């Protein structure tokens, strides 16, 4: 039986491809038990990605900002994320070896976008965009708008 993964394990995130200053890859450092420094801002996070992955992550970031201009950037669950009204979680996003993920944490998004999201769904509500193609920014925008409206309903007195 496998040992359960400890908090902060390396996983298959592209974080495992990040390098340490001494030239040892983060994946190798993780195997050696060295702790990985966690970014505290989205800018810090993006600097740890390979250059070819930064552009698409910036596109997602800009799209979220445009769809929810009052949202604040944060790091949540060790990945870039946004919080909206009342500090509520809006969306998170991350880069993996073969895809980019958008985490909406909402069943409403699935209900409202149904067939539009179907080709990108993986598991319980994880939205995956293949790294081999363009990110459908229109879908990202719709997801953010739905989540922002959902958060607004939860915060506004009613």
N, C-alpha and C positions, 0 to 999 in steps of 0.2 A: 504494500500500500504506500502511496506517495505521501510525503510530508506535506502538510498544508503550507501554503506560501505565507511568508511573514509580511507584515505591513511594510510597504516600500520595496517589495521585490522588484526585480528588473522587468519581468514580463516580456511581451513581444512588441511593446511600444517602440517607436523609433528612438526613444530615450536610451534604449540599449545600444544605440549606435553612436551616441555622443562620446566625445573624447575628454580625457582629463588633461591637465596642463603638462603632465610628464609623458604624454604620448600613449599611455595605456588606455585602451578603450573602456568605456563605462561598463560594457558587458563583462569584460575580463575583470575589471575592478569589483563588479558585483559578485562574480564567482569567487573572488578572493576575500569577500566579506567587507570590502571597503564601503563606507556609506557614500551614497550619491548626494551631492548638494542639490537641493530643490530650488528651482527658480522662484522668485517672489513676485515677479511681474511678467506680463506677457512679452514685453521687450526682451527680458532676460531669457525667457523660455525660447523665443525665436532665435536668439543667437546660438543656442545649443543645437539647432537643427542643421542638417546639411543644406548648403545654399540652394539646391534645386527644390527643396521642400518649403523654404521660407515664403516664396511667392504665393503659392496656393493658400498657405495659412494666413498670409496678410490679406488675401482676397476675402477669405471667410471673415476675418476680423473687420474689414471695412464694410462688408455687407451687413454684419450684425450691428455695427455702429450706425449705419444709415437707417436700418429698420427700427432701431430702438435708441434714438439719440441720447436719451437720458440715462441709459444703462451705464453701469460702471464696470470697468475691467477688474478682474481678479484672477487668482489661481485657486481652483477648487479641485480636489481629488488629484492634485499634482498635474493639472492640465489647464490651459487657458480657458477662461470662462467669463461670463457676464452675469451681473446681478441687476435686477430692475426694481421697480417700485417696492419700497420697504425693505430693500436688501434681499429680496427673494431671488432664488436661482432662476436664471433665464435660460441659458444654454452653455454647454461646454463643447470644446472641440479639440481634436488631437490628430497627430500624424503617425501613421503606422507604416510598416514596410510596403504594403501593397494598396493601402487606402488611407483616406482621411475620414474621421468619424465626427459626427455631430450628435451630441447627447442632449435631447430635449426634455427628458424626464417628465413626459406628459402623455397620457392616453388621448387627450383631446386632439393633439397634433395628428395622431394616427387616424382618429375618427374623421377629422376634417379634410385631410389630404389623401386618405385611402390609396386609390390606384396610382396617384402621382408619386407616392413614396414607395410603393411596392417593390420596384426594382432595386431600391437602395436599402431596404430593411434587413437587419440582421439581428436575430434574437429579440429580446424584449425592448423594443423602442430605440435600438441603436441604429442610426442612419449612417451608412457607409458609402462613400463615393470613391470609385476606383482611382488610384493614383495615375493610371495610364491615360486618363482622359480629363477633359475640363470639368470643373466642379459646377454643378447646376445652381448658380447663385440665386436664381429665381426661387428655387425650392428653399434654399437657406433663408432667404428673405421672408417667405411665407411662414416657415417654421417659427422664426423669431417674432413675427407679427402676432401669430396665434398665441405664443407663450407670453408675450408682453400684455396682450389683452386679457389673458387668463390671470396673470398676476395683478392687473389693474382691478379686476372683479374681486379678487381676494382682499385687496387693501382698502378699496373704497367702502365707506359705510353704506349699508344697504337696506 
